[in-house]
Amino acid sequence: MMEPIRPWAVYNGRLSAGSAGRISLEMAFAMLVSDRVEIEAFELPDIFSAPTDEGENDAARELVRLEAESLTNEILNGNISTYARPIGGGDIILLKPNVWELDQPLDRFSFASLNLEHWMDATAEYTHRILVNEEQFKNWARDLRPYGYLDDDQVNRILDPFGRDRKTEVHGASIEQEVERNSISDKTIPANPPGVVPKFLKLPVVLDMVSLSRSSVYVKIKKNAFPEQTKIGGGSFWLESEIVQWIEENANKRQA
């Protein structure tokens, strides 16, 4: 008898590569959660084996669940094709989208497998591995709205830090006086003056500043309760001014 597959075990170690034009479901999902919420594949077994505690692991599980639902919707809508290959090897079969009509799609991602005949029965012994159309998946993942798009002004400041291409000029007080005046009048973090590149922070620095866990930060982002990060060169960064402002606003709420 085949040894049972343990939940999330397929993410612990080297991931199955798939076949020509297709990648394994676990590979696709690992790429998705890594890019979207910075949870790596090898972390998934520990995250889902941890007890419920209303803490970081609970938050991480919720983030992973949301990404699973997002990908499932694309499959159900026929935008991403999936396939089944017998465990141990054999012919690859195209799966119909209705095979993904599941109440709890996250369970399927935890095994990256299904019983082809009894696909609705989560307790049925798994007979096939699941593969994903590589091109369709990568096109969809690439076009996902990344957290924290830079606005035009921020892009200009990065590309033209010294303001050579900008037509506006700074009149009146010096930059230091302008910053001080804005701080006094608005009690908010002023925008970066022309010619000054905004300072970006990596996640570990942000976590240290706000005293939150990584998962808690991402949960707050999804609830629009924390500044969104910006993708630059494959990495995630936060504007320092937005983090400082968030800290000040939350401090004011506690004092009120």
TIPA-41962 format. One record per residue: residue in one letter; x, y, z of N, C-alpha, C in turn. Coordinates in steps of 0.2 Angstrom, whole numbers, padded with zeros to 4 digits, always signed. Atoms other than C-alpha are relative to their C-alpha. Example, Ala and Ser with C-alpha at 12.3 -4.5 7.8 and 13.67 -1.06 7.14 Angstrom:
REM residues 2
A+0004-0006+0000+0062-0022+0039+0004+0006+0000/S-0004-0006-0001+0068-0005+0036-0004+0005+0003/
//
This chain:
REM residues 256
M+0004-0006+0000+0000+0000+0000+0004+0006+0000/M-0004-0006+0000+0006+0017-0004+0000+0004+0006/E+0000-0004-0006+0012+0028+0010-0004+0006+0000/P+0004-0006+0001+0000+0042+0014+0004+0006-0001/I-0003-0006+0001+0005+0059+0009-0002+0005+0006/R+0001-0004-0006+0007+0071+0024-0002+0007-0003/P+0001-0007+0002-0001+0089+0022+0006+0004+0000/W-0005-0005+0001+0011+0102+0016+0007-0004-0001/A-0006+0004+0001+0025+0088+0015+0004+0002-0006/V-0003-0001+0006+0028+0092-0003+0003+0006-0001/Y-0004-0006+0000+0034+0109+0001+0006+0000+0004/N-0005+0001-0005+0047+0103+0013+0006-0004-0004/G-0006+0003+0004+0063+0100+0002-0001+0002-0007/R+0000-0001+0007+0065+0100-0017-0007-0001-0003/L+0007+0000+0003+0049+0104-0026+0000-0003-0007/S+0001+0004+0007+0043+0093-0041+0000+0006-0005/A-0001-0005+0005+0048+0102-0057-0006+0000-0005/G+0006+0000+0005+0033+0096-0068+0002-0003-0006/S-0002+0002+0006+0035+0093-0086+0000+0005-0006/A-0001-0005+0005+0037+0102-0103-0006+0004+0000/G+0005-0004+0001+0026+0117-0103-0005+0000+0006/R+0004+0000-0006+0019+0113-0086+0004+0000+0006/I-0004+0001-0006+0025+0115-0068-0005-0003+0005/S+0004+0003-0005+0019+0106-0053-0004+0005+0004/L+0004-0005-0004+0005+0114-0042+0004+0003+0006/E-0003-0003-0006+0016+0115-0027+0006+0005-0002/M-0005-0005+0002+0030+0124-0037-0004+0007-0002/A+0004-0007+0002+0017+0137-0044-0002+0003+0007/F+0003-0003-0006+0009+0139-0027+0006+0003+0005/A-0005-0002-0003+0026+0141-0019+0003+0007-0002/M-0002-0006+0003+0031+0154-0031-0005+0006+0002/L+0006-0005-0001+0014+0163-0028+0001+0003+0007/V-0001-0002-0007+0016+0164-0009+0006+0004+0002/S-0007-0003-0001+0034+0169-0010+0000+0007-0002/D+0000-0006+0003+0031+0183-0021-0005+0005+0003/R+0005-0005-0002+0015+0190-0014+0000+0001+0008/V+0000-0002-0007+0017+0188+0005+0007-0002+0003/E-0006+0001-0003+0035+0183+0007+0001-0006+0005/I+0000+0006-0004+0032+0166+0014+0003-0006-0004/E-0004+0005+0004+0044+0152+0008-0003-0007+0001/A+0003+0006+0000+0039+0135+0003+0002-0004+0006/F-0002+0004-0006+0049+0127+0017-0003+0002+0007/E+0003-0002-0006+0040+0137+0030-0007-0003+0001/L+0007+0002+0000+0022+0130+0025-0001-0005+0005/P+0002+0005-0005+0023+0114+0035+0000+0002+0007/D+0000-0003-0007+0028+0123+0051-0006+0004+0001/I+0006-0005-0001+0015+0136+0049-0006-0003+0001/F+0006+0003+0000+0001+0124+0046+0000-0006+0006/S-0001+0005-0006+0007+0112+0060-0001+0003+0007/A+0000-0003-0006+0007+0125+0073-0007+0001+0003/P+0006-0001-0003-0007+0127+0085-0003+0007-0001/T+0003-0006+0000-0020+0140+0084+0001+0004+0006/D-0002-0004-0005-0015+0155+0094-0002+0007-0001/E+0002-0007+0002-0022+0171+0086+0006+0004+0000/G-0006-0003+0000-0004+0175+0083+0003+0000-0007/E-0003+0000+0007+0008+0175+0068-0001-0006-0004/N+0001+0005+0004+0005+0158+0062-0007+0000-0002/D+0007-0001+0002-0014+0161+0062+0000+0005-0006/A+0000-0006+0005-0011+0177+0052+0003-0003-0007/A-0003+0003+0006+0001+0167+0040-0005-0005-0004/R+0005+0005+0003-0012+0153+0037-0005+0004-0004/E+0005-0003+0003-0025+0166+0033+0003+0003-0007/L-0003-0003+0006-0013+0175+0020+0001-0006-0005/V-0001+0005+0005-0009+0158+0012-0007-0002-0003/R+0007+0001+0002-0028+0154+0011-0002+0004-0005/L+0003-0005+0005-0032+0170+0002+0004-0001-0007/E-0004+0001+0006-0018+0166-0011-0003-0006-0004/A+0002+0006+0002-0025+0149-0013-0007+0001-0004/E+0007-0002+0003-0043+0156-0017+0001+0004-0006/S-0001-0004+0006-0036+0168-0029+0002-0004-0006/L-0002+0004+0005-0027+0155-0039-0006-0005-0002/T+0006+0005+0001-0042+0143-0038-0005+0004-0005/N+0004-0004+0004-0053+0157-0045+0002+0000-0007/E-0003-0001+0006-0042+0159-0060-0001-0007-0004/I+0001+0007+0003-0043+0140-0063-0007-0001-0002/L+0008+0001+0001-0062+0139-0061-0002+0004-0006/N+0002-0005+0006-0063+0154-0074+0003-0003-0006/G-0002+0002+0007-0054+0144-0087+0007+0003-0002/N-0006-0004+0002-0039+0156-0087+0007-0004+0001/I-0006+0004-0002-0026+0143-0080-0002-0007-0001/S+0002+0007+0001-0027+0125-0086+0004-0004+0005/T-0004+0005-0004-0022+0111-0074-0001-0007-0003/Y+0000+0007+0003-0018+0093-0077+0002-0005+0006/A-0001+0006-0005-0017+0076-0068+0005-0005-0003/R-0005+0005+0002-0002+0064-0069+0000-0005+0005/P+0000+0005-0005-0003+0047-0060+0006+0000+0004/I-0006+0000-0004+0008+0046-0045+0004-0006-0002/G-0005+0005+0002+0023+0036-0050+0001+0000-0008/G-0001-0001+0007+0021+0042-0068-0005-0003-0005/G+0005+0002+0004+0010+0040-0083-0002+0005-0004/D+0002-0005+0005+0000+0049-0096-0003+0006+0004/I+0003-0006-0003-0005+0067-0092-0007+0002-0003/I+0007-0001+0002-0024+0071-0092-0002+0008+0002/L+0002-0007-0001-0031+0089-0094-0006-0001+0005/L+0006-0001-0005-0043+0093-0079-0005+0005-0002/K+0005-0005+0002-0059+0101-0082-0001+0005+0006/P+0000-0005-0005-0061+0118-0072-0005-0002+0006/N+0005+0002-0006-0076+0110-0062+0003-0004+0005/V-0004+0004-0005-0064+0099-0053+0002+0004+0005/W-0003-0005-0006-0059+0114-0043-0006+0003+0003/E+0006-0002-0004-0077+0117-0037+0000-0003+0007/L-0001+0002-0006-0071+0115-0019-0002+0005+0005/D+0001-0005-0006-0077+0122-0002+0006+0002+0003/Q-0007-0001-0003-0059+0121+0004+0005-0001-0004/P-0005+0002+0005-0047+0123-0010+0007+0000+0003/L-0006+0000-0003-0033+0126+0002+0003-0008+0002/D-0002+0007-0001-0033+0107+0006+0003-0003-0006/R-0003+0003+0006-0029+0103-0012+0007+0002-0001/F-0007-0002+0001-0014+0114-0012+0004-0003+0005/S-0004+0003-0005-0008+0106+0004+0003-0006-0002/F-0002+0006+0002-0006+0090-0005+0002+0000-0007/A-0001-0001+0007-0005+0096-0023-0001-0006-0004/S+0002+0006+0003-0013+0080-0028-0008-0001+0001/L+0007+0001+0000-0031+0073-0030-0001-0008-0002/N+0002+0007+0002-0040+0056-0032-0005+0002-0006/L+0003-0002+0006-0045+0058-0050-0008-0002-0001/E+0007+0003+0001-0061+0047-0049-0005+0003+0006/H+0004-0003-0005-0067+0054-0032+0003+0007+0002/W-0004-0007-0001-0060+0072-0033-0003+0004+0005/M+0003-0004-0006-0073+0079-0021+0001-0003+0007/D-0001+0003-0007-0068+0067-0007+0007+0002+0002/A-0007-0002-0003-0054+0075+0003+0003-0006+0003/T-0003+0006-0004-0052+0058+0012+0002-0005-0005/A-0001+0005+0005-0050+0048-0004+0008+0000-0001/E-0008+0001+0001-0032+0041-0007+0002+0003-0006/Y-0002-0004+0006-0023+0052-0019+0003-0005-0005/T-0002+0005+0006-0020+0044-0036+0004+0004-0005/H-0003-0004+0005-0013+0059-0046+0003+0006+0003/R-0003-0007-0001-0001+0074-0045-0004+0005-0004/I+0003-0006+0004-0008+0091-0051+0006+0004-0003/L-0004-0004+0004+0001+0101-0064-0003+0006-0002/V+0003-0006+0002-0002+0119-0070+0004+0002-0006/N-0002-0003+0006+0000+0127-0087+0005+0005+0002/E-0005-0004-0003+0017+0136-0084-0001+0007-0003/E+0001-0006+0003+0014+0150-0097-0006+0004+0003/Q+0006-0003-0003-0003+0154-0091+0000+0003+0007/F-0001-0002-0007+0001+0154-0073+0005+0006+0001/K-0005-0005-0001+0017+0165-0075-0003+0007-0003/N+0003-0007+0003+0007+0178-0086-0005+0003+0005/W+0005-0003-0005-0007+0179-0073+0004+0003+0006/A-0004-0002-0006+0006+0180-0058+0004+0007-0002/R-0004-0006+0001+0016+0193-0067-0004+0006-0001/D+0004-0005+0000+0001+0204-0070-0004+0002+0006/L+0003-0001-0007-0005+0203-0052+0002+0007+0002/R-0002-0007-0002-0006+0221-0045+0005-0001+0006/P-0004+0001-0005+0009+0221-0034-0002+0005+0006/Y+0002-0005-0006+0007+0229-0016+0004+0006-0001/G-0004-0006+0000+0012+0247-0017+0003+0003-0006/Y-0003-0003+0006+0014+0254-0034+0002+0007+0001/L-0003-0007-0001+0025+0269-0035-0005+0005-0004/D+0004-0004+0004+0015+0284-0040+0005+0004-0005/D-0004-0003+0005+0022+0295-0054+0005+0005+0003/D-0005-0005-0003+0030+0308-0043+0006-0004+0003/Q-0006+0004-0003+0040+0294-0033+0004-0003-0006/V-0004+0003+0006+0045+0286-0050+0005+0006-0002/N-0004-0005+0003+0052+0303-0056+0006+0001+0005/R-0005-0001-0004+0061+0305-0040+0006-0005+0000/I-0005+0005+0001+0070+0289-0042+0004+0000-0006/L-0003+0000+0006+0074+0291-0060+0004+0007-0001/D-0003-0007+0001+0078+0310-0059+0001+0003+0007/P-0001-0002-0007+0085+0312-0041+0002+0007+0001/F-0003-0007-0001+0093+0329-0044-0005+0005-0004/G+0005-0004+0003+0078+0336-0053+0002+0004-0007/R-0002-0003+0006+0087+0340-0069-0005+0000-0006/D+0005+0000+0005+0072+0335-0080-0007+0004+0002/R+0006-0003-0003+0059+0344-0069+0000+0008-0001/K+0001-0007+0001+0053+0362-0073-0001+0004+0006/T+0002-0004-0006+0048+0367-0056+0006+0002+0004/E-0006-0003-0004+0059+0377-0044-0003+0001+0007/V+0002-0001-0007+0059+0378-0026+0001+0008+0002/H-0001-0007-0002+0056+0396-0020-0001+0001+0007/G+0001-0002-0007+0057+0405-0003+0005-0004+0004/A-0005+0002-0005+0064+0396+0012+0004-0006-0003/S-0004+0006+0001+0077+0382+0012-0004-0006+0001/I+0004+0006-0001+0072+0364+0011-0001-0002+0007/E+0000+0002-0008+0076+0362+0030-0006+0004+0003/Q+0005-0004-0003+0064+0377+0034-0007-0002-0003/E+0006+0002+0003+0051+0370+0022-0003-0006+0004/V+0002+0006-0004+0051+0353+0031-0002+0002+0007/E+0001-0002-0007+0051+0361+0048-0007+0003+0000/R+0006-0003+0000+0036+0372+0043-0006-0005-0001/N+0005+0005+0001+0026+0358+0036-0001-0005+0006/S+0000+0004-0005+0030+0347+0051-0004+0004+0006/I+0004-0004-0005+0023+0361+0063-0007+0001-0002/S+0007-0002+0002+0008+0365+0053-0005-0006-0001/D+0004+0006+0001+0002+0348+0048+0001-0006+0005/K-0002+0006-0005+0010+0336+0061+0000-0006-0004/T+0000+0006+0004+0012+0324+0047+0007+0000-0004/I-0007+0000+0004+0028+0318+0037-0001+0003-0007/P+0000-0004+0006+0031+0330+0023+0002-0004-0006/A-0003+0004+0006+0034+0324+0005+0007+0002-0001/N-0007-0001+0002+0051+0322-0001+0001+0006-0005/P+0000-0006+0004+0057+0339-0008+0003-0002-0007/P-0003+0001+0007+0062+0340-0027+0008-0002+0001/G-0007+0001+0000+0079+0332-0030+0002-0005+0006/V-0002+0004-0006+0079+0321-0014-0004-0007-0001/V+0003+0007+0002+0076+0302-0017-0003-0002+0007/P+0004+0003-0006+0063+0294-0004+0004-0006+0002/K-0003+0006-0003+0071+0282+0008-0004-0006+0000/F+0003+0007+0000+0066+0264+0006+0003-0004+0006/L-0002+0005-0005+0066+0251+0020-0001-0007-0002/K+0001+0008+0001+0068+0232+0019-0005-0002+0006/L+0005+0002-0005+0055+0222+0029+0003-0001+0007/P-0003+0001-0007+0067+0217+0044+0000+0007+0004/V+0000-0007-0003+0069+0236+0047-0007+0002+0002/V+0007-0002-0001+0050+0239+0046-0002-0003+0006/L+0003+0004-0006+0046+0225+0058+0003+0003+0007/D-0003-0003-0007+0059+0232+0071-0003+0007+0002/M+0003-0006-0001+0051+0249+0069-0007+0000+0003/V+0007+0000-0001+0033+0244+0071-0002-0005+0006/S+0001+0006-0005+0035+0229+0083-0005-0004-0002/L+0005+0005+0002+0024+0218+0073+0004-0006-0004/S-0003+0005+0004+0027+0201+0065-0001+0001-0007/R+0001-0001+0008+0029+0199+0046-0007-0002-0002/S+0007+0002+0002+0012+0190+0045-0005+0005+0002/S+0005-0005-0002+0003+0203+0055+0001+0006-0005/V+0000-0006+0005+0010+0217+0043-0004-0002-0006/Y+0003+0001+0006+0004+0208+0028-0008-0001+0001/V+0007+0000-0001-0013+0205+0036-0003+0007+0000/K+0003-0007-0001-0015+0223+0040+0001+0004-0007/I-0001-0003+0007-0009+0228+0022-0007-0002-0004/K+0006+0002+0004-0024+0217+0015-0006+0003+0003/K+0006-0003-0003-0036+0226+0027+0001+0008-0001/N-0001-0007+0001-0029+0243+0021+0002+0004+0007/A-0002-0003-0007-0022+0246+0039+0007+0001+0001/F-0007+0000-0001-0004+0247+0035+0003+0002-0007/P-0003-0002+0007+0007+0256+0021+0002-0006-0004/E-0002+0005+0005+0009+0245+0006+0007+0000-0002/Q-0007+0000+0002+0026+0239+0000+0000+0001-0007/T-0001-0001+0008+0033+0243-0017+0005-0005-0002/K-0004+0005+0003+0041+0230-0028+0006+0004-0004/I-0005-0003+0004+0058+0236-0034+0006-0006-0001/G-0005+0005+0001+0070+0224-0043-0001-0007+0003/G+0001+0006-0003+0061+0209-0036+0000+0000+0007/G+0000-0001-0007+0062+0215-0018-0006+0004+0002/S+0006-0004-0002+0049+0223-0007+0003+0005+0005/F-0002-0006-0004+0052+0240+0001-0005+0004+0002/W+0005-0004-0002+0043+0252+0011+0003+0007+0001/L-0002-0007-0001+0044+0271+0011+0000+0002+0007/E-0001-0002-0007+0051+0277+0027-0005+0005+0003/S+0005-0005-0002+0040+0292+0028-0007-0003+0002/E+0006+0003-0001+0025+0281+0027-0001-0004+0006/I+0000+0004-0006+0030+0270+0041+0001+0004+0006/V-0001-0004-0005+0035+0284+0052-0007+0004+0001/Q+0007-0003-0001+0018+0292+0049-0005-0005+0003/W+0004+0005-0003+0009+0276+0053+0001-0001+0007/I-0001+0000-0007+0018+0275+0069-0003+0006+0004/E+0003-0006-0004+0013+0293+0074-0007+0000+0000/E+0008+0001+0000-0005+0290+0069-0002-0005+0005/N+0002+0005-0005-0006+0275+0080+0001+0002+0007/A-0002-0003-0006+0003+0283+0094-0006+0005+0002/N+0005-0005-0001-0010+0297+0093-0007-0003+0002/K+0007+0003-0001-0025+0285+0093+0001-0003+0007/R-0001+0003-0007-0018+0277+0109-0001+0005+0006/Q+0000-0006-0004-0016+0294+0117-0007+0003+0001/A+0007-0004+0001-0034+0300+0112-0005-0004+0005/
//
